[in-house]
Amino acid sequence: MNVDKKRAIALIPCYNSRKFIRQAVLGLLNQTRPLDLIVVLNDGSTDGFQDEIADLIEKHSNLIIHDNPKNLGRSGCRNEGFDQFPADFYFLNDADDVSLPDRVEKSLLCMEQNPRCGIVAGYTEYIDDNGRVFGKGTQMYCLSPEDSARYRNSLNPIGLFCSTV
C-alpha cells in the first residue's frame, strides 16, 4: 500500500473555539506530508472563529469550513465529516490540538508498515493555555481491528489523542 497516493484529510470539530482554532489549523497546514483537505466542522459556533482563519482559507485551497445543519456535538460532528468528505485516512483533531510538523508523515508511515492497523495515535505533548508543555505521551499506539473492537467496547481502553484512522 502506498499511502502517499491515498486521500488523507483532517476533521476539526469546532464549537466556540476562536481562541485555539488558528494554531490547530496552522499545525495541520505545516505538515511535511500535506493533507489533501482540512475541514473545520462548524458545529453552531457563535464566537466568530471564522475570522481567525479567514486569511488562511484564502491562501490554502485545501482548507474549508463546513457548516453543520445543527449542533451535533463532537462525535456527531466527526460523523458528519465522515459522511460528507470521503477519504482513505482521517486525521482527527480537536480545535485546541496543535500538530507537530511530521504528524501526518509518521502516522501514514506507521499505517503503511502495519497493514492490519486501523488506528494510530500517540506521541502527545500536553500544553496549557500559554503553550507551555506540562506532560508528554511517549508511546505510539497502532490498533488492529481486534484492538479497535476491544477499545470501542471499553474492555481495555487507552487514551487515543489526535488519532489517525
N, C-alpha and C positions, 0 to 999 in steps of 0.2 A: 504494500500500500504506500503510495507516495502522497503523504499528507499535504505537501506544498501545493498540489494541484486540487486539493479539496477545498470546498467553500467553508470558511471559518468566520463566524460573526459573534459579536458581543451583544448581550442584552443587559441593559441597565434599568431596572425598575426605579422610577423617580417619583417620590411624593414629598413635596416641600423640602427639597434638598439643595436649595440655592447655595448654601454655604460651602458645600462639598463637591458639587457636580463638575465644576471646571477641572479640578485636579483629577477626578475619576476619568473624565473624558481624555484629558491630556496624557494620562498614563497609558490609555489604550491606543491613542494616536501615535505615540512614540515607541512603537514596538519594532524590534529587529526583523520580525516577520509580520508585515502589515496585515491587519484584518480586512476581510472583504467588505464588511459592513459593521458599523457600530450603531446600535439602535437604542436611543434613550426612550424608554416607555413611560410617557407621561400618564400618571395614574390619578389625574384630577388635581394636580398641584395648583396652588393659588399664590405661591410666593414669587412668581416671575422668574423661575430658574432659567427659562429660555434666554433671558437677557445675558446671562453669564456665559453662554456658549454660542450666541448668535454669530460672532465673528469666526468661530471655529467651523460652524456649519457652512458659512460662505466659502471658506478656504478648502474644506475637505469634502469631496463628493461622496465619500464612504461613511459620512456621519449624518444621521437623520433623527428627527423626533417623531415618534408615533403616538398619537393621542388615543388612549383607550376610550371605548364607548362610555365607560363609567369607572368609578373607583373599584378596582378588583383586588387590592391588597397585593403584597409582594409575590406570593405564589401564583395567584391568578394572573398577575401582570406578566410573569415569566411565561405562563401557559399561552397567553395572548401572543407573546413574541414567538414562541414555537409554532403556533398556528399560522401566523402572518408572514414569517420570514424563514423559509426552508434553508437548511444548511447541513453540511456533513458534521461540523463541530460547532458547539456553542460554548462561548466563554461567559460564564455567569459572574456578573459584577454588581455589587450594590453601589448605590450612588455615593457612598462615602469610602469606597475601596480605591486604592491607588495601586496600579500595576507597575511592577518593575519592568524595564525595557525588554527583557528576554522571556517574559512570561509565556507569550504565545509560542515562540520558538521552542522553548523547553517542554511545554505541555504537549505540543504536537509530536516532538521527537519521542517523548515517553510513550505516547499513544502508538506511534509507528513501531517502536521496539517491543511493545507489549500488545499484540493484536487482539488479545482477549480482554483488554482493559476497556471499561466503559466510562469510567470517571477518573479524572486526575485532579488532585488538589494538594496543596502543601506549600512549604517554604514561605510562611507568613510572617510579616513584621506587624506588630500591633502598635499603632500610633495614637497619640492623644490629639485633641483639638488644635494643638500648636505644631503638629507634625513630628513630635519627639517620639522615638521608638522606646517602648517600655517593656517589650517582650517579643520573642521570636518562636515561630514553629519551624523546626528544622528537619521535618520529615516530609517526603513526597509520598502520597498515597496513590495507588493505582488499583482500582477496584474492578475485579472480574464481574461477569454477570451474576455469579453466585454471591459475591461480596455485596454487590449493589442490592440484590434482593434482601439479604440479611440487614443491610443498612436501612432500606425502606421499611422493613418490618420491625425496626428498632430492637433487634435481638442483640446487637453488638455495635451500637452507634459510636462514631468518631466525629470529630469536628472536620467538616469539609468547607474550607474557606476559598472563595474565588475559584470554584471548580470549573473544569472543562469537561463537557460531556459529548 
